[in-house]
Amino acid sequence: MFRLASILYYLIATTLAGTAVIAVLTAGYDTLVQIIAAAIAGALLALPVSYYVAREIYQS
């Protein structure tokens, strides 16, 4: 399951980090610190999400 979760992480992390960066830019925050913080937050949020998705795939 770890192998599937790690593959899913690359897909989910880029999606969530990109979405977070776009949300930050849309909100008007355009400094480097805020953009990087949003990207890191999206990448960290992707860890439990990828584990949950991999677990659901294995259970079904």
N, C-alpha and C positions, 0 to 999 in steps of 0.2 A: 504494500500500500504506500510505503514511503516513496517508491519510485514514481508512482502515478501522481502522488501529491506534489512531488518536486517538478514534474512536467507541467502540471496544472498551475503551479505557482508562477512560472514564467509567463503564462498567458494571463492569469488573473492579476498579477502584480502590475504588469504593463497597463492593463485596462484600468485598474483602480487608481494607479498613480497618474495616468494621463487624465482621467476624469477629475481627479482632485486638482491637478494643475489648471485645467480649463475652468473649473469652478472658482478657483482663487483669482485667476485672471479676469473672469467675468465679474467678480465682485469688486474689482478695482484695485486689488492688491498686486502691484507689479514690481515689487522689489525682489532681489535675488533670494534673500533669506526666506521670505514667505513662499516663494515658488519651490525652493528646495525642501522646506518643511512640509509642504503639501505632498510632494513626491515621496518623501520618506514616510509620511503618514499612510499614504496609499500602499506603499510596499509592506509596511508593517501590518496593515489591516488584511493584506492578502494572505498572510501566514495562516490564521485560523480559518479563513474562508476556503483556502485550497485544501486544508485538512478535512473540513466538513464536506466539501464536494467529493473528495476522494473516498471518504467513508460512505457517503450515500451511493456512490457508484458501485463500491464493493458489496454493499448490502442488497442492492437490487439485482 
